[in-house]
């Protein structure tokens, strides 16, 4: 009980050490120090689908310029 109070007091003075957490249908922030959880967000939408690049752009490979090429 005393350790819980100390953790909560520390977070009250310095702020929470929040990390992003995931559950089955929920995403939220959870403090590593005291265990506080934010209300979070519900993950009830379908995930986006990846679409192939159909714009016809081609990637160009760049070569690094060496010191001998700069001097020329």
PQR file of N, CA, C, O and H, with PARSE charges and radii, in Angstrom:
ATOM      1  N   UNK A   1       0.826  -1.190   0.000 -0.4000 1.5000
ATOM      2  CA  UNK A   1       0.000   0.000   0.000 -0.0000 2.0000
ATOM      3  C   UNK A   1       0.872   1.258   0.000  0.5500 1.7000
ATOM      4  O   UNK A   1       0.572   2.219  -0.708 -0.5500 1.4000
ATOM      5  N   UNK A   2       1.945   1.257   0.786 -0.4000 1.5000
ATOM      6  CA  UNK A   2       2.840   2.405   0.843 -0.0000 2.0000
ATOM      7  C   UNK A   2       3.580   2.550  -0.489  0.5500 1.7000
ATOM      8  O   UNK A   2       3.764   3.667  -0.973 -0.5500 1.4000
ATOM      9  H   UNK A   2       2.189   0.477   1.361  0.4000 1.0000
ATOM     10  N   UNK A   3       4.007   1.425  -1.089 -0.4000 1.5000
ATOM     11  CA  UNK A   3       4.713   1.508  -2.370 -0.0000 2.0000
ATOM     12  C   UNK A   3       3.800   2.039  -3.472  0.5500 1.7000
ATOM     13  O   UNK A   3       4.246   2.787  -4.341 -0.5500 1.4000
ATOM     14  H   UNK A   3       3.858   0.518  -0.696  0.4000 1.0000
ATOM     15  N   UNK A   4       2.542   1.661  -3.440 -0.4000 1.5000
ATOM     16  CA  UNK A   4       1.578   2.186  -4.425 -0.0000 2.0000
ATOM     17  C   UNK A   4       1.440   3.686  -4.270  0.5500 1.7000
ATOM     18  O   UNK A   4       1.430   4.421  -5.258 -0.5500 1.4000
ATOM     19  H   UNK A   4       2.179   1.053  -2.734  0.4000 1.0000
ATOM     20  N   UNK A   5       1.335   4.139  -3.040 -0.4000 1.5000
ATOM     21  CA  UNK A   5       1.215   5.569  -2.784 -0.0000 2.0000
ATOM     22  C   UNK A   5       2.462   6.310  -3.266  0.5500 1.7000
ATOM     23  O   UNK A   5       2.354   7.391  -3.846 -0.5500 1.4000
ATOM     24  H   UNK A   5       1.344   3.542  -2.237  0.4000 1.0000
ATOM     25  N   UNK A   6       3.660   5.728  -3.027 -0.4000 1.5000
ATOM     26  CA  UNK A   6       4.905   6.362  -3.471 -0.0000 2.0000
ATOM     27  C   UNK A   6       4.965   6.461  -4.996  0.5500 1.7000
ATOM     28  O   UNK A   6       5.368   7.491  -5.537 -0.5500 1.4000
ATOM     29  H   UNK A   6       3.748   4.851  -2.556  0.4000 1.0000
ATOM     30  N   UNK A   7       4.562   5.391  -5.688 -0.4000 1.5000
ATOM     31  CA  UNK A   7       4.552   5.419  -7.155 -0.0000 2.0000
ATOM     32  C   UNK A   7       3.603   6.483  -7.680  0.5500 1.7000
ATOM     33  O   UNK A   7       3.960   7.248  -8.576 -0.5500 1.4000
ATOM     34  H   UNK A   7       4.235   4.555  -5.248  0.4000 1.0000
ATOM     35  N   UNK A   8       2.400   6.536  -7.130 -0.4000 1.5000
ATOM     36  CA  UNK A   8       1.417   7.519  -7.576 -0.0000 2.0000
ATOM     37  C   UNK A   8       1.877   8.939  -7.282  0.5500 1.7000
ATOM     38  O   UNK A   8       1.638   9.843  -8.083 -0.5500 1.4000
ATOM     39  H   UNK A   8       2.111   5.914  -6.402  0.4000 1.0000
ATOM     40  N   UNK A   9       2.534   9.149  -6.146 -0.4000 1.5000
ATOM     41  CA  UNK A   9       3.052  10.464  -5.788 -0.0000 2.0000
ATOM     42  C   UNK A   9       4.168  10.863  -6.747  0.5500 1.7000
ATOM     43  O   UNK A   9       4.211  12.006  -7.202 -0.5500 1.4000
ATOM     44  H   UNK A   9       2.728   8.415  -5.495  0.4000 1.0000
ATOM     45  N   UNK A  10       5.063   9.941  -7.058 -0.4000 1.5000
ATOM     46  CA  UNK A  10       6.144  10.222  -8.007 -0.0000 2.0000
ATOM     47  C   UNK A  10       5.570  10.635  -9.361  0.5500 1.7000
ATOM     48  O   UNK A  10       6.021  11.612  -9.959 -0.5500 1.4000
ATOM     49  H   UNK A  10       5.028   9.012  -6.689  0.4000 1.0000
ATOM     50  N   UNK A  11       4.579   9.891  -9.842 -0.4000 1.5000
ATOM     51  CA  UNK A  11       3.959  10.218 -11.121 -0.0000 2.0000
ATOM     52  C   UNK A  11       3.216  11.548 -11.040  0.5500 1.7000
ATOM     53  O   UNK A  11       3.164  12.284 -12.025 -0.5500 1.4000
ATOM     54  H   UNK A  11       4.213   9.097  -9.357  0.4000 1.0000
ATOM     55  N   UNK A  12       2.647  11.861  -9.894 -0.4000 1.5000
ATOM     56  CA  UNK A  12       1.971  13.137  -9.723 -0.0000 2.0000
ATOM     57  C   UNK A  12       2.923  14.310  -9.813  0.5500 1.7000
ATOM     58  O   UNK A  12       2.539  15.384 -10.275 -0.5500 1.4000
ATOM     59  H   UNK A  12       2.689  11.263  -9.094  0.4000 1.0000
ATOM     60  N   UNK A  13       4.152  14.123  -9.381 -0.4000 1.5000
ATOM     61  CA  UNK A  13       5.151  15.192  -9.417 -0.0000 2.0000
ATOM     62  C   UNK A  13       5.889  15.269 -10.756  0.5500 1.7000
ATOM     63  O   UNK A  13       6.181  16.363 -11.240 -0.5500 1.4000
ATOM     64  H   UNK A  13       4.464  13.250  -9.006  0.4000 1.0000
ATOM     65  N   UNK A  14       6.187  14.132 -11.345 -0.4000 1.5000
ATOM     66  CA  UNK A  14       7.038  14.100 -12.543 -0.0000 2.0000
ATOM     67  C   UNK A  14       6.303  13.692 -13.814  0.5500 1.7000
ATOM     68  O   UNK A  14       6.869  13.814 -14.900 -0.5500 1.4000
ATOM     69  H   UNK A  14       5.950  13.243 -10.952  0.4000 1.0000
ATOM     70  N   UNK A  15       5.102  13.229 -13.724 -0.4000 1.5000
ATOM     71  CA  UNK A  15       4.363  12.767 -14.902 -0.0000 2.0000
ATOM     72  C   UNK A  15       4.516  11.266 -15.096  0.5500 1.7000
ATOM     73  O   UNK A  15       5.455  10.649 -14.594 -0.5500 1.4000
ATOM     74  H   UNK A  15       4.642  13.130 -12.842  0.4000 1.0000
ATOM     75  N   UNK A  16       3.583  10.699 -15.827 -0.4000 1.5000
ATOM     76  CA  UNK A  16       3.583   9.251 -16.063 -0.0000 2.0000
ATOM     77  C   UNK A  16       4.637   8.866 -17.098  0.5500 1.7000
ATOM     78  O   UNK A  16       4.972   9.659 -17.979 -0.5500 1.4000
ATOM     79  H   UNK A  16       2.819  11.200 -16.235  0.4000 1.0000
ATOM     80  N   UNK A  17       5.151   7.650 -16.986 -0.4000 1.5000
ATOM     81  CA  UNK A  17       6.050   7.043 -17.966 -0.0000 2.0000
ATOM     82  C   UNK A  17       5.195   6.142 -18.853  0.5500 1.7000
ATOM     83  O   UNK A  17       5.180   4.923 -18.680 -0.5500 1.4000
ATOM     84  H   UNK A  17       4.879   7.007 -16.271  0.4000 1.0000
ATOM     85  N   UNK A  18       4.491   6.745 -19.794 -0.4000 1.5000
ATOM     86  CA  UNK A  18       3.486   6.020 -20.569 -0.0000 2.0000
ATOM     87  C   UNK A  18       4.088   5.266 -21.745  0.5500 1.7000
ATOM     88  O   UNK A  18       4.970   5.762 -22.447 -0.5500 1.4000
ATOM     89  H   UNK A  18       4.503   7.735 -19.934  0.4000 1.0000
ATOM     90  N   UNK A  19       3.586   4.052 -21.936 -0.4000 1.5000
ATOM     91  CA  UNK A  19       3.923   3.229 -23.087 -0.0000 2.0000
ATOM     92  C   UNK A  19       2.639   2.835 -23.793  0.5500 1.7000
ATOM     93  O   UNK A  19       1.608   2.644 -23.148 -0.5500 1.4000
ATOM     94  H   UNK A  19       2.870   3.649 -21.366  0.4000 1.0000
ATOM     95  N   UNK A  20       2.691   2.712 -25.103 -0.4000 1.5000
ATOM     96  CA  UNK A  20       1.534   2.327 -25.888 -0.0000 2.0000
ATOM     97  C   UNK A  20       1.284   0.837 -25.702  0.5500 1.7000
ATOM     98  O   UNK A  20       2.195   0.025 -25.866 -0.5500 1.4000
ATOM     99  H   UNK A  20       3.529   2.867 -25.627  0.4000 1.0000
ATOM    100  N   UNK A  21       0.043   0.475 -25.358 -0.4000 1.5000
ATOM    101  CA  UNK A  21      -0.342  -0.911 -25.119 -0.0000 2.0000
ATOM    102  C   UNK A  21      -1.494  -1.291 -26.040  0.5500 1.7000
ATOM    103  O   UNK A  21      -2.313  -0.445 -26.398 -0.5500 1.4000
ATOM    104  H   UNK A  21      -0.697   1.135 -25.225  0.4000 1.0000
ATOM    105  N   UNK A  22      -1.556  -2.551 -26.419 -0.4000 1.5000
ATOM    106  CA  UNK A  22      -2.624  -3.058 -27.262 -0.0000 2.0000
ATOM    107  C   UNK A  22      -3.301  -4.233 -26.587  0.5500 1.7000
ATOM    108  O   UNK A  22      -2.646  -5.072 -25.970 -0.5500 1.4000
ATOM    109  H   UNK A  22      -0.890  -3.239 -26.128  0.4000 1.0000
ATOM    110  N   UNK A  23      -4.619  -4.287 -26.708 -0.4000 1.5000
ATOM    111  CA  UNK A  23      -5.412  -5.447 -26.326 -0.0000 2.0000
ATOM    112  C   UNK A  23      -6.184  -5.867 -27.568  0.5500 1.7000
ATOM    113  O   UNK A  23      -5.983  -5.289 -28.636 -0.5500 1.4000
ATOM    114  H   UNK A  23      -5.152  -3.606 -27.210  0.4000 1.0000
ATOM    115  N   UNK A  24      -7.052  -6.847 -27.455 -0.4000 1.5000
ATOM    116  CA  UNK A  24      -7.773  -7.365 -28.614 -0.0000 2.0000
ATOM    117  C   UNK A  24      -8.471  -6.270 -29.416  0.5500 1.7000
ATOM    118  O   UNK A  24      -8.268  -6.182 -30.627 -0.5500 1.4000
ATOM    119  H   UNK A  24      -7.215  -7.316 -26.587  0.4000 1.0000
ATOM    120  N   UNK A  25      -9.280  -5.440 -28.778 -0.4000 1.5000
ATOM    121  CA  UNK A  25     -10.037  -4.400 -29.479 -0.0000 2.0000
ATOM    122  C   UNK A  25      -9.804  -3.021 -28.889  0.5500 1.7000
ATOM    123  O   UNK A  25     -10.685  -2.165 -28.962 -0.5500 1.4000
ATOM    124  H   UNK A  25      -9.444  -5.512 -27.795  0.4000 1.0000
ATOM    125  N   UNK A  26      -8.634  -2.788 -28.305 -0.4000 1.5000
ATOM    126  CA  UNK A  26      -8.392  -1.526 -27.608 -0.0000 2.0000
ATOM    127  C   UNK A  26      -6.910  -1.169 -27.673  0.5500 1.7000
ATOM    128  O   UNK A  26      -6.043  -2.044 -27.642 -0.5500 1.4000
ATOM    129  H   UNK A  26      -7.918  -3.483 -28.245  0.4000 1.0000
ATOM    130  N   UNK A  27      -6.634   0.142 -27.765 -0.4000 1.5000
ATOM    131  CA  UNK A  27      -5.277   0.666 -27.721 -0.0000 2.0000
ATOM    132  C   UNK A  27      -5.267   1.749 -26.647  0.5500 1.7000
ATOM    133  O   UNK A  27      -6.183   2.570 -26.609 -0.5500 1.4000
ATOM    134  H   UNK A  27      -7.337   0.852 -27.791  0.4000 1.0000
ATOM    135  N   UNK A  28      -4.263   1.777 -25.774 -0.4000 1.5000
ATOM    136  CA  UNK A  28      -4.240   2.732 -24.674 -0.0000 2.0000
ATOM    137  C   UNK A  28      -2.811   2.986 -24.219  0.5500 1.7000
ATOM    138  O   UNK A  28      -1.886   2.279 -24.618 -0.5500 1.4000
ATOM    139  H   UNK A  28      -3.519   1.110 -25.804  0.4000 1.0000
ATOM    140  N   UNK A  29      -2.638   4.008 -23.377 -0.4000 1.5000
ATOM    141  CA  UNK A  29      -1.351   4.310 -22.764 -0.0000 2.0000
ATOM    142  C   UNK A  29      -1.355   3.781 -21.338  0.5500 1.7000
ATOM    143  O   UNK A  29      -2.329   3.964 -20.608 -0.5500 1.4000
ATOM    144  H   UNK A  29      -3.389   4.583 -23.053  0.4000 1.0000
ATOM    145  N   UNK A  30      -0.275   3.128 -20.939 -0.4000 1.5000
ATOM    146  CA  UNK A  30      -0.168   2.589 -19.585 -0.0000 2.0000
ATOM    147  C   UNK A  30       1.144   3.046 -18.975  0.5500 1.7000
ATOM    148  O   UNK A  30       2.203   2.929 -19.592 -0.5500 1.4000
ATOM    149  H   UNK A  30       0.517   2.979 -21.531  0.4000 1.0000
ATOM    150  N   UNK A  31       1.067   3.575 -17.745 -0.4000 1.5000
ATOM    151  CA  UNK A  31       2.256   4.050 -17.042 -0.0000 2.0000
ATOM    152  C   UNK A  31       3.046   2.854 -16.500  0.5500 1.7000
ATOM    153  O   UNK A  31       2.491   1.978 -15.836 -0.5500 1.4000
ATOM    154  H   UNK A  31       0.207   3.670 -17.243  0.4000 1.0000
ATOM    155  N   UNK A  32       4.330   2.836 -16.792 -0.4000 1.5000
ATOM    156  CA  UNK A  32       5.200   1.765 -16.327 -0.0000 2.0000
ATOM    157  C   UNK A  32       5.401   1.852 -14.815  0.5500 1.7000
ATOM    158  O   UNK A  32       5.546   0.826 -14.150 -0.5500 1.4000
ATOM    159  H   UNK A  32       4.780   3.548 -17.331  0.4000 1.0000
ATOM    160  N   UNK A  33       5.411   3.063 -14.274 -0.4000 1.5000
ATOM    161  CA  UNK A  33       5.705   3.254 -12.853 -0.0000 2.0000
ATOM    162  C   UNK A  33       4.536   2.890 -11.944  0.5500 1.7000
ATOM    163  O   UNK A  33       4.715   2.163 -10.967 -0.5500 1.4000
ATOM    164  H   UNK A  33       5.294   3.896 -14.814  0.4000 1.0000
ATOM    165  N   UNK A  34       3.329   3.394 -12.262 -0.4000 1.5000
ATOM    166  CA  UNK A  34       2.214   3.199 -11.328 -0.0000 2.0000
ATOM    167  C   UNK A  34       1.078   2.355 -11.891  0.5500 1.7000
ATOM    168  O   UNK A  34       0.170   1.985 -11.148 -0.5500 1.4000
ATOM    169  H   UNK A  34       3.184   3.984 -13.056  0.4000 1.0000
ATOM    170  N   UNK A  35       1.103   2.036 -13.194 -0.4000 1.5000
ATOM    171  CA  UNK A  35       0.066   1.199 -13.780 -0.0000 2.0000
ATOM    172  C   UNK A  35      -1.174   1.948 -14.239  0.5500 1.7000
ATOM    173  O   UNK A  35      -2.147   1.318 -14.654 -0.5500 1.4000
ATOM    174  H   UNK A  35       1.841   2.336 -13.798  0.4000 1.0000
ATOM    175  N   UNK A  36      -1.167   3.274 -14.177 -0.4000 1.5000
ATOM    176  CA  UNK A  36      -2.329   4.061 -14.621 -0.0000 2.0000
ATOM    177  C   UNK A  36      -2.575   3.826 -16.103  0.5500 1.7000
ATOM    178  O   UNK A  36      -1.627   3.792 -16.887 -0.5500 1.4000
ATOM    179  H   UNK A  36      -0.377   3.786 -13.840  0.4000 1.0000
ATOM    180  N   UNK A  37      -3.849   3.661 -16.504 -0.4000 1.5000
ATOM    181  CA  UNK A  37      -4.221   3.465 -17.898 -0.0000 2.0000
ATOM    182  C   UNK A  37      -5.062   4.624 -18.385  0.5500 1.7000
ATOM    183  O   UNK A  37      -5.953   5.088 -17.674 -0.5500 1.4000
ATOM    184  H   UNK A  37      -4.619   3.689 -15.867  0.4000 1.0000
ATOM    185  N   UNK A  38      -4.787   5.100 -19.598 -0.4000 1.5000
ATOM    186  CA  UNK A  38      -5.617   6.133 -20.208 -0.0000 2.0000
ATOM    187  C   UNK A  38      -6.908   5.483 -20.717  0.5500 1.7000
ATOM    188  O   UNK A  38      -6.971   4.261 -20.846 -0.5500 1.4000
ATOM    189  H   UNK A  38      -4.063   4.723 -20.176  0.4000 1.0000
ATOM    190  N   UNK A  39      -7.939   6.289 -21.007 -0.4000 1.5000
ATOM    191  CA  UNK A  39      -9.172   5.709 -21.544 -0.0000 2.0000
ATOM    192  C   UNK A  39      -8.935   4.969 -22.868  0.5500 1.7000
ATOM    193  O   UNK A  39      -9.604   3.972 -23.143 -0.5500 1.4000
ATOM    194  H   UNK A  39      -7.888   7.282 -20.902  0.4000 1.0000
ATOM    195  N   UNK A  40      -8.014   5.435 -23.670 -0.4000 1.5000
ATOM    196  CA  UNK A  40      -7.635   4.730 -24.879 -0.0000 2.0000
ATOM    197  C   UNK A  40      -8.623   4.893 -26.016  0.5500 1.7000
ATOM    198  O   UNK A  40      -9.501   5.756 -25.985 -0.5500 1.4000
ATOM    199  H   UNK A  40      -7.471   6.245 -23.447  0.4000 1.0000
ATOM    200  N   UNK A  41      -8.461   4.045 -27.020 -0.4000 1.5000
ATOM    201  CA  UNK A  41      -9.275   4.084 -28.225 -0.0000 2.0000
ATOM    202  C   UNK A  41      -9.764   2.680 -28.533  0.5500 1.7000
ATOM    203  O   UNK A  41      -9.039   1.703 -28.349 -0.5500 1.4000
ATOM    204  H   UNK A  41      -7.748   3.344 -27.045  0.4000 1.0000
ATOM    205  N   UNK A  42     -10.996   2.590 -29.004 -0.4000 1.5000
ATOM    206  CA  UNK A  42     -11.564   1.313 -29.431 -0.0000 2.0000
ATOM    207  C   UNK A  42     -11.097   1.024 -30.853  0.5500 1.7000
ATOM    208  O   UNK A  42     -11.104   1.913 -31.705 -0.5500 1.4000
ATOM    209  H   UNK A  42     -11.586   3.384 -29.154  0.4000 1.0000
ATOM    210  N   UNK A  43     -10.699  -0.197 -31.105 -0.4000 1.5000
ATOM    211  CA  UNK A  43     -10.234  -0.602 -32.433 -0.0000 2.0000
ATOM    212  C   UNK A  43     -11.319  -1.445 -33.091  0.5500 1.7000
ATOM    213  O   UNK A  43     -11.181  -2.661 -33.228 -0.5500 1.4000
ATOM    214  H   UNK A  43     -10.693  -0.919 -30.413  0.4000 1.0000
ATOM    215  N   UNK A  44     -12.399  -0.782 -33.496 -0.4000 1.5000
ATOM    216  CA  UNK A  44     -13.531  -1.521 -34.054 -0.0000 2.0000
ATOM    217  C   UNK A  44     -13.659  -1.375 -35.571  0.5500 1.7000
ATOM    218  O   UNK A  44     -14.588  -1.927 -36.160 -0.5500 1.4000
ATOM    219  H   UNK A  44     -12.511   0.206 -33.384  0.4000 1.0000
ATOM    220  N   UNK A  45     -12.749  -0.646 -36.214 -0.4000 1.5000
ATOM    221  CA  UNK A  45     -12.785  -0.499 -37.661 -0.0000 2.0000
ATOM    222  C   UNK A  45     -11.916  -1.575 -38.311  0.5500 1.7000
ATOM    223  O   UNK A  45     -10.984  -2.092 -37.694 -0.5500 1.4000
ATOM    224  H   UNK A  45     -11.994  -0.197 -35.735  0.4000 1.0000
ATOM    225  N   UNK A  46     -12.226  -1.898 -39.536 -0.4000 1.5000
ATOM    226  CA  UNK A  46     -11.416  -2.862 -40.277 -0.0000 2.0000
ATOM    227  C   UNK A  46     -10.063  -2.239 -40.596  0.5500 1.7000
ATOM    228  O   UNK A  46     -10.000  -1.051 -40.911 -0.5500 1.4000
ATOM    229  H   UNK A  46     -12.983  -1.479 -40.038  0.4000 1.0000
ATOM    230  N   UNK A  47      -8.980  -3.006 -40.523 -0.4000 1.5000
ATOM    231  CA  UNK A  47      -7.665  -2.453 -40.833 -0.0000 2.0000
ATOM    232  C   UNK A  47      -7.585  -2.075 -42.309  0.5500 1.7000
ATOM    233  O   UNK A  47      -8.252  -2.690 -43.140 -0.5500 1.4000
ATOM    234  H   UNK A  47      -9.031  -3.972 -40.267  0.4000 1.0000
ATOM    235  N   UNK A  48      -6.778  -1.072 -42.643 -0.4000 1.5000
ATOM    236  CA  UNK A  48      -6.651  -0.672 -44.051 -0.0000 2.0000
ATOM    237  C   UNK A  48      -5.964  -1.761 -44.870  0.5500 1.7000
ATOM    238  O   UNK A  48      -5.134  -2.513 -44.359 -0.5500 1.4000
ATOM    239  H   UNK A  48      -6.236  -0.572 -41.968  0.4000 1.0000
ATOM    240  N   UNK A  49      -6.319  -1.830 -46.130 -0.4000 1.5000
ATOM    241  CA  UNK A  49      -5.694  -2.813 -47.014 -0.0000 2.0000
ATOM    242  C   UNK A  49      -4.580  -2.143 -47.804  0.5500 1.7000
ATOM    243  O   UNK A  49      -4.689  -0.976 -48.181 -0.5500 1.4000
ATOM    244  H   UNK A  49      -6.994  -1.219 -46.546  0.4000 1.0000
ATOM    245  N   UNK A  50      -3.519  -2.880 -48.048 -0.4000 1.5000
ATOM    246  CA  UNK A  50      -2.391  -2.349 -48.814 -0.0000 2.0000
ATOM    247  C   UNK A  50      -2.732  -2.407 -50.293  0.5500 1.7000
ATOM    248  O   UNK A  50      -3.236  -3.417 -50.785 -0.5500 1.4000
ATOM    249  H   UNK A  50      -3.431  -3.828 -47.742  0.4000 1.0000
ATOM    250  N   UNK A  51      -2.453  -1.319 -50.999 -0.4000 1.5000
ATOM    251  CA  UNK A  51      -2.710  -1.256 -52.430 -0.0000 2.0000
ATOM    252  C   UNK A  51      -1.380  -1.160 -53.159  0.5500 1.7000
ATOM    253  O   UNK A  51      -0.472  -0.468 -52.697 -0.5500 1.4000
ATOM    254  H   UNK A  51      -2.044  -0.498 -50.600  0.4000 1.0000
ATOM    255  N   UNK A  52      -1.248  -1.845 -54.294 -0.4000 1.5000
ATOM    256  CA  UNK A  52       0.004  -1.740 -55.050 -0.0000 2.0000
ATOM    257  C   UNK A  52       0.123  -0.359 -55.685  0.5500 1.7000
ATOM    258  O   UNK A  52      -0.879   0.296 -55.969 -0.5500 1.4000
ATOM    259  H   UNK A  52      -1.985  -2.407 -54.669  0.4000 1.0000
ATOM    260  N   UNK A  53       1.341   0.063 -55.898 -0.4000 1.5000
ATOM    261  CA  UNK A  53       1.610   1.354 -56.514 -0.0000 2.0000
ATOM    262  C   UNK A  53       1.320   1.242 -58.005  0.5500 1.7000
ATOM    263  O   UNK A  53       2.040   0.547 -58.722 -0.5500 1.4000
ATOM    264  H   UNK A  53       2.155  -0.470 -55.667  0.4000 1.0000
ATOM    265  N   UNK A  54       0.290   1.907 -58.477 -0.4000 1.5000
ATOM    266  CA  UNK A  54      -0.096   1.816 -59.885 -0.0000 2.0000
ATOM    267  C   UNK A  54       0.123   3.132 -60.628  0.5500 1.7000
ATOM    268  O   UNK A  54      -0.395   3.307 -61.730 -0.5500 1.4000
ATOM    269  H   UNK A  54      -0.295   2.472 -57.895  0.4000 1.0000
ATOM    270  N   UNK A  55       0.870   4.043 -60.053 -0.4000 1.5000
ATOM    271  CA  UNK A  55       1.080   5.342 -60.677 -0.0000 2.0000
ATOM    272  C   UNK A  55       2.168   5.308 -61.738  0.5500 1.7000
ATOM    273  O   UNK A  55       2.354   6.303 -62.438 -0.5500 1.4000
ATOM    274  H   UNK A  55       1.291   3.901 -59.157  0.4000 1.0000
ATOM    275  N   UNK A  56       2.890   4.210 -61.887 -0.4000 1.5000
ATOM    276  CA  UNK A  56       3.899   4.086 -62.922 -0.0000 2.0000
ATOM    277  C   UNK A  56       5.225   4.743 -62.592  0.5500 1.7000
ATOM    278  O   UNK A  56       6.078   4.879 -63.468 -0.5500 1.4000
ATOM    279  H   UNK A  56       2.739   3.401 -61.318  0.4000 1.0000
ATOM    280  N   UNK A  57       5.417   5.153 -61.347 -0.4000 1.5000
ATOM    281  CA  UNK A  57       6.697   5.746 -60.971 -0.0000 2.0000
ATOM    282  C   UNK A  57       7.749   4.659 -60.847  0.5500 1.7000
ATOM    283  O   UNK A  57       7.472   3.562 -60.363 -0.5500 1.4000
ATOM    284  H   UNK A  57       4.724   5.043 -60.635  0.4000 1.0000
ATOM    285  N   UNK A  58       8.954   4.974 -61.289 -0.4000 1.5000
ATOM    286  CA  UNK A  58      10.059   4.040 -61.137 -0.0000 2.0000
ATOM    287  C   UNK A  58      11.061   4.615 -60.152  0.5500 1.7000
ATOM    288  O   UNK A  58      11.285   5.825 -60.107 -0.5500 1.4000
ATOM    289  H   UNK A  58       9.178   5.866 -61.683  0.4000 1.0000
ATOM    290  N   UNK A  59      11.653   3.743 -59.373 -0.4000 1.5000
ATOM    291  CA  UNK A  59      12.651   4.172 -58.397 -0.0000 2.0000
ATOM    292  C   UNK A  59      13.995   4.354 -59.093  0.5500 1.7000
ATOM    293  O   UNK A  59      14.373   3.543 -59.939 -0.5500 1.4000
ATOM    294  H   UNK A  59      11.471   2.760 -59.410  0.4000 1.0000
ATOM    295  N   UNK A  60      14.705   5.400 -58.747 -0.4000 1.5000
ATOM    296  CA  UNK A  60      16.020   5.670 -59.290 -0.0000 2.0000
ATOM    297  C   UNK A  60      17.056   5.366 -58.222  0.5500 1.7000
ATOM    298  O   UNK A  60      16.956   5.831 -57.087 -0.5500 1.4000
ATOM    299  H   UNK A  60      14.398   6.059 -58.061  0.4000 1.0000
ATOM    300  N   UNK A  61      18.040   4.586 -58.600 -0.4000 1.5000
ATOM    301  CA  UNK A  61      19.082   4.246 -57.638 -0.0000 2.0000
ATOM    302  C   UNK A  61      20.186   5.290 -57.733  0.5500 1.7000
ATOM    303  O   UNK A  61      20.749   5.496 -58.808 -0.5500 1.4000
ATOM    304  H   UNK A  61      18.121   4.208 -59.522  0.4000 1.0000
ATOM    305  N   UNK A  62      20.498   5.943 -56.633 -0.4000 1.5000
ATOM    306  CA  UNK A  62      21.533   6.964 -56.586 -0.0000 2.0000
ATOM    307  C   UNK A  62      22.836   6.350 -56.117  0.5500 1.7000
ATOM    308  O   UNK A  62      22.862   5.497 -55.230 -0.5500 1.4000
ATOM    309  H   UNK A  62      20.041   5.775 -55.760  0.4000 1.0000
ATOM    310  N   UNK A  63      23.926   6.806 -56.736 -0.4000 1.5000
ATOM    311  CA  UNK A  63      25.244   6.337 -56.329 -0.0000 2.0000
ATOM    312  C   UNK A  63      25.923   7.450 -55.549  0.5500 1.7000
ATOM    313  O   UNK A  63      25.810   8.618 -55.920 -0.5500 1.4000
ATOM    314  H   UNK A  63      23.906   7.499 -57.456  0.4000 1.0000
ATOM    315  N   UNK A  64      26.632   7.106 -54.466 -0.4000 1.5000
ATOM    316  CA  UNK A  64      27.314   8.141 -53.692 -0.0000 2.0000
ATOM    317  C   UNK A  64      28.465   8.749 -54.495  0.5500 1.7000
ATOM    318  O   UNK A  64      29.108   8.070 -55.296 -0.5500 1.4000
ATOM    319  H   UNK A  64      26.724   6.157 -54.165  0.4000 1.0000
ATOM    320  N   UNK A  65      28.709  10.029 -54.267 -0.4000 1.5000
ATOM    321  CA  UNK A  65      29.809  10.741 -54.922 -0.0000 2.0000
ATOM    322  C   UNK A  65      31.035  10.613 -54.040  0.5500 1.7000
ATOM    323  O   UNK A  65      30.988  10.927 -52.851 -0.5500 1.4000
ATOM    324  H   UNK A  65      28.187  10.581 -53.616  0.4000 1.0000
ATOM    325  N   UNK A  66      32.131  10.154 -54.621 -0.4000 1.5000
ATOM    326  CA  UNK A  66      33.375   9.985 -53.858 -0.0000 2.0000
ATOM    327  C   UNK A  66      34.194  11.270 -53.922  0.5500 1.7000
ATOM    328  O   UNK A  66      33.909  12.146 -54.740 -0.5500 1.4000
ATOM    329  H   UNK A  66      32.169   9.899 -55.587  0.4000 1.0000
ATOM    330  N   UNK A  67      35.178  11.387 -53.092 -0.4000 1.5000
ATOM    331  CA  UNK A  67      36.051  12.574 -53.050 -0.0000 2.0000
ATOM    332  C   UNK A  67      36.795  12.770 -54.374  0.5500 1.7000
ATOM    333  O   UNK A  67      36.992  13.904 -54.810 -0.5500 1.4000
ATOM    334  H   UNK A  67      35.409  10.676 -52.428  0.4000 1.0000
ATOM    335  N   UNK A  68      37.208  11.674 -55.014 -0.4000 1.5000
ATOM    336  CA  UNK A  68      37.946  11.798 -56.272 -0.0000 2.0000
ATOM    337  C   UNK A  68      37.032  12.346 -57.377  0.5500 1.7000
ATOM    338  O   UNK A  68      37.512  13.049 -58.267 -0.5500 1.4000
ATOM    339  H   UNK A  68      37.048  10.753 -54.659  0.4000 1.0000
ATOM    340  N   UNK A  69      35.762  12.050 -57.342 -0.4000 1.5000
ATOM    341  CA  UNK A  69      34.822  12.573 -58.339 -0.0000 2.0000
ATOM    342  C   UNK A  69      34.532  14.041 -58.090  0.5500 1.7000
ATOM    343  O   UNK A  69      34.288  14.784 -59.041 -0.5500 1.4000
ATOM    344  H   UNK A  69      35.372  11.479 -56.620  0.4000 1.0000
ATOM    345  N   UNK A  70      34.551  14.479 -56.848 -0.4000 1.5000
ATOM    346  CA  UNK A  70      34.304  15.882 -56.524 -0.0000 2.0000
ATOM    347  C   UNK A  70      35.435  16.769 -57.002  0.5500 1.7000
ATOM    348  O   UNK A  70      35.199  17.892 -57.448 -0.5500 1.4000
ATOM    349  H   UNK A  70      34.750  13.876 -56.075  0.4000 1.0000
ATOM    350  N   UNK A  71      36.677  16.269 -56.914 -0.4000 1.5000
ATOM    351  CA  UNK A  71      37.839  17.057 -57.280 -0.0000 2.0000
ATOM    352  C   UNK A  71      37.933  17.248 -58.790  0.5500 1.7000
ATOM    353  O   UNK A  71      38.566  18.200 -59.247 -0.5500 1.4000
ATOM    354  H   UNK A  71      36.868  15.357 -56.552  0.4000 1.0000
ATOM    355  N   UNK A  72      37.330  16.382 -59.557 -0.4000 1.5000
ATOM    356  CA  UNK A  72      37.423  16.443 -61.023 -0.0000 2.0000
ATOM    357  C   UNK A  72      36.610  17.571 -61.605  0.5500 1.7000
ATOM    358  O   UNK A  72      36.588  17.752 -62.823 -0.5500 1.4000
ATOM    359  H   UNK A  72      36.816  15.609 -59.185  0.4000 1.0000
TER
END
